[in-house]
């Protein structure tokens, strides 16, 4: 029997390119970096030519590596599409992901749309941070996800924008002249945290991270307790116990994007896009009327 290319090794090889290196690919795939390196060596042994070479501290694909990348993507696309068609259990369930900050207002309408459009299928949802949602969609464990992007750098389709605002407890008092601004933020990586630090830095303000959390609930609780000011997107009403602060620099807006796994049925993606387009169309109309 002729030798074959290993699907897992090909997926690792593509992840090196998409994630920007061996270490990041290892993190995204939940495997050790030596395992990632072993997958590459196995592919090089199978094809009898070097695929990746060192360029200083970075790894660079050889010409043969670039050719394999193109073929690997085609192989994985066909493989994943076939698996989706053959996996009866998966076909009955649509798995939706959303960031915490978008879930309360956006997710109910999206879930309702999918249930009405596909009454014979179950809909499950996961709530997590944008970075984790993006990784899950890339791996195929989530069908589609609504994520936030401060710089339009995330893959997917832009479906709307949300204003970013400063929030604090009604009794919170801003720092005096020369005192550091206590900031409540998500743990890194977080685009909203970086936006806040940049805007405060631009006006010469010093910043202390007064509290940080990996969850929206933790950020809101710390701000509600008066520990500092937080940056959050606004998709509707303000979080309970917090008020918008207008005495800080304008933060602009944050992009909302829909990302979908490779091989997702087009009708599912289109239903989700229609729901999100409707949600943001209503928001734009309300804003125009109130302006």
ChimeraX attribute file (.defattr): number of C-alpha atoms within 10 A of each C-alpha:
attribute: neighborCount
match mode: 1-to-1
recipient: residues
	/A:1	3
	/A:2	3
	/A:3	6
	/A:4	7
	/A:5	13
	/A:6	12
	/A:7	13
	/A:8	10
	/A:9	20
	/A:10	21
	/A:11	19
	/A:12	23
	/A:13	26
	/A:14	19
	/A:15	22
	/A:16	24
	/A:17	17
	/A:18	12
	/A:19	16
	/A:20	14
	/A:21	17
	/A:22	23
	/A:23	16
	/A:24	16
	/A:25	23
	/A:26	20
	/A:27	13
	/A:28	19
	/A:29	19
	/A:30	9
	/A:31	13
	/A:32	14
	/A:33	17
	/A:34	12
	/A:35	14
	/A:36	21
	/A:37	18
	/A:38	13
	/A:39	19
	/A:40	22
	/A:41	18
	/A:42	14
	/A:43	20
	/A:44	16
	/A:45	12
	/A:46	13
	/A:47	13
	/A:48	10
	/A:49	13
	/A:50	16
	/A:51	22
	/A:52	19
	/A:53	12
	/A:54	10
	/A:55	9
	/A:56	7
	/A:57	6
	/A:58	10
	/A:59	15
	/A:60	17
	/A:61	18
	/A:62	15
	/A:63	12
	/A:64	14
	/A:65	20
	/A:66	15
	/A:67	12
	/A:68	19
	/A:69	21
	/A:70	11
	/A:71	14
	/A:72	20
	/A:73	15
	/A:74	11
	/A:75	15
	/A:76	18
	/A:77	14
	/A:78	14
	/A:79	13
	/A:80	16
	/A:81	15
	/A:82	12
	/A:83	13
	/A:84	18
	/A:85	13
	/A:86	11
	/A:87	11
	/A:88	10
	/A:89	10
	/A:90	15
	/A:91	14
	/A:92	14
	/A:93	15
	/A:94	21
	/A:95	18
	/A:96	24
	/A:97	30
	/A:98	25
	/A:99	23
	/A:100	20
	/A:101	21
	/A:102	19
	/A:103	20
	/A:104	13
	/A:105	15
	/A:106	19
	/A:107	22
	/A:108	10
	/A:109	17
	/A:110	21
	/A:111	18
	/A:112	13
	/A:113	17
	/A:114	20
	/A:115	15
	/A:116	11
	/A:117	14
	/A:118	17
	/A:119	11
	/A:120	10
	/A:121	16
	/A:122	15
	/A:123	16
	/A:124	13
	/A:125	16
	/A:126	15
	/A:127	18
	/A:128	19
	/A:129	21
	/A:130	23
	/A:131	15
	/A:132	16
	/A:133	24
	/A:134	27
	/A:135	16
	/A:136	19
	/A:137	20
	/A:138	20
	/A:139	16
	/A:140	18
	/A:141	14
	/A:142	22
	/A:143	26
	/A:144	28
	/A:145	28
	/A:146	29
	/A:147	28
	/A:148	28
	/A:149	20
	/A:150	18
	/A:151	11
	/A:152	14
	/A:153	8
	/A:154	19
	/A:155	13
	/A:156	18
	/A:157	15
	/A:158	20
	/A:159	19
	/A:160	19
	/A:161	21
	/A:162	19
	/A:163	14
	/A:164	20
	/A:165	23
	/A:166	22
	/A:167	25
	/A:168	28
	/A:169	23
	/A:170	14
	/A:171	12
	/A:172	18
	/A:173	11
	/A:174	16
	/A:175	11
	/A:176	8
	/A:177	8
	/A:178	9
	/A:179	12
	/A:180	14
	/A:181	19
	/A:182	20
	/A:183	24
	/A:184	27
	/A:185	29
	/A:186	23
	/A:187	14
	/A:188	12
	/A:189	12
	/A:190	16
	/A:191	16
	/A:192	23
	/A:193	20
	/A:194	14
	/A:195	18
	/A:196	23
	/A:197	17
	/A:198	14
	/A:199	15
	/A:200	18
	/A:201	12
	/A:202	10
	/A:203	10
	/A:204	10
	/A:205	15
	/A:206	13
	/A:207	15
	/A:208	13
	/A:209	18
	/A:210	16
	/A:211	19
	/A:212	17
	/A:213	16
	/A:214	15
	/A:215	17
	/A:216	17
	/A:217	12
	/A:218	16
	/A:219	24
	/A:220	25
	/A:221	19
	/A:222	23
	/A:223	27
	/A:224	23
	/A:225	15
	/A:226	18
	/A:227	19
	/A:228	25
	/A:229	31
	/A:230	29
	/A:231	24
	/A:232	25
	/A:233	22
	/A:234	20
	/A:235	19
	/A:236	12
	/A:237	8
	/A:238	14
	/A:239	16
	/A:240	10
	/A:241	15
	/A:242	22
	/A:243	20
	/A:244	19
	/A:245	18
	/A:246	10
	/A:247	8
	/A:248	15
	/A:249	14
	/A:250	14
	/A:251	19
	/A:252	13
	/A:253	18
	/A:254	22
	/A:255	20
	/A:256	23
	/A:257	22
	/A:258	23
	/A:259	23
	/A:260	26
	/A:261	20
	/A:262	18
	/A:263	18
	/A:264	18
	/A:265	15
	/A:266	10
	/A:267	11
	/A:268	16
	/A:269	17
	/A:270	11
	/A:271	17
	/A:272	24
	/A:273	18
	/A:274	13
	/A:275	20
	/A:276	23
	/A:277	15
	/A:278	15
	/A:279	18
	/A:280	18
	/A:281	14
	/A:282	11
	/A:283	17
	/A:284	14
	/A:285	11
	/A:286	11
	/A:287	10
	/A:288	9
	/A:289	8
	/A:290	7
	/A:291	6
